[in-house]
Amino acid sequence: MFSLQRLLGKDEKFFDLLEASAEEARSSVQALNKILSNPNVVPKLFEFHEAKETDKRITDQINEALVTTFVSQLEREDIEVLSAALYKIPKTVEKIAERFIISAPVVRGLNFVEHIRLLDAATREVVEMVKLLRNLGAGRLDQAKAINAKLQRIEGDADKLILDILKDLYSGKHDATKVMAMKDLYELLEKVVDRCRDAGNIVTHIVLKNS
């Protein structure tokens, strides 16, 4: 887990904090993917709650620093909006862990291989995009657009996946209770990818404004 104490006294605190938030979001998804890889094991909620709370502390520190620190390169509003978007990723992941615990008998034996691939790819691109903000300049806009295009494709694949899943869920071959539980879980998984796409769009907007 990221230690906030390492940030004290650093000049580029906002870049450090935003990158830390992105890394924390990715860490929460990596923990989730371990659960998705073995759905027969009921997850421990405290692990996901801790990841969310760590990112919440980073977000709080960003908000506090925005009040007390002069920002010269990035606009305060952009920092605030991006910070909030990044925090929503581990927050959504914690909700998924809650659903796993509640619906443990239902999710046993389900295959989440494609979800694992999409979640891993989406958070990896988010981390790379946030790192672009540290050195804005020539070429950054092209890089941001290229990475964001990957995120858009990942989000498109997630949309197609949920449609295929819903088609199967509504086929009539599943118990109604199972359909409700699985639909809720799958839609939350898709939402994590949506959160990553949102963060990517914000970064692209920031880079464009500063190019």
Buried (B, 14 or more C-beta within 10 A) or exposed (E): EBEBEEBEEEEEBBBBBBBBBBBBBBBBBBBBBEBBEEBEEBBEEEBBBBBBBBBBBBBEBBBEBBEEEEEEEBEBEBBBBBBBBBBBBBBBBBBBBBBBBBBBEBBEEEEBEBBBBBBBBBBBBBBBBBBBBBEBEEEBBEBBEEBBEBBBEBBEBBEEBBEEBBEEBEEEEBEEEBBBBBBBBBBBBBBBBBBBBBBBBBBBBBBEEBE
